[in-house]
Amino acid sequence: MAAVLDVVRAFFAPASAPAFVIDSETPADIVAREALLDRAMGSDRRKKSSEKIRRDRLPAEGLAIVARDRLGHVIGTVRLWNVEAGVSREGRAIDALLLGPLAVDAAHEGKGIGSALMRAAILEAKKRDHGAILLVGDAAYYERFGFFAEKAQYLVMPGPFARERFLALELTPGWLEGAAGMVVASGRKLSHATLRRTA
């Protein structure tokens, strides 16, 4: 029945409809998102240092974003997480966001979906008055969005990470000036009741 409905929706969809839309993630997207991440990043994705920060946490408020195709299927995802990016010279914890993972379904690569997700995430983070975003990723890709290694040079991730892939973007100029130390999770914790519902 679902396949028949998909065919009917595709038949009646206007030809001018965009190939994808950027939308807020909903609880109904969890299974599709996790399957997409497994396909895109492999089974060892949960062993990464950034995953240690995300484990048992909820994404930052309003910063779980998906791309959907014309039928509403999840074909891309990005999430941002509340962290403390070390401390300032005065010893004050510096609030920031950690971006990741960003993934696009292989069947939809080359359509600008990853870039659209990044732009949406950065814009929404600015709207919500966040000061900086950190990520671990390919500098050649993320520099186009303003992410550079110099801004994170005195920060470290928990566990192994590639220094040249640890990048930061200041949404507020000077936000990370003097920031040094370990990046640690600071966001909302996932409750055991939530874990049981999503298992």
Buried (B, 14 or more C-beta within 10 A) or exposed (E): EEEEEBEEEEEEEEEEEEEBEBBEBEEEBEEBBEEBBEEBBEEEBEEBBBBBBBEEBBBBEEBBBBBBBBEBBBBBBBBBBBBBBBBBEEEEBBBBBBBBBBBBBEEBEEBBBBBBBBEBBBEBBEEBEBBBBBBBBEBEBBEEBBBBBEBBEEBBBEEEBEEEBBBBBBBEEEBBEEBBBBBBBBBEEBEEEEEEEEE
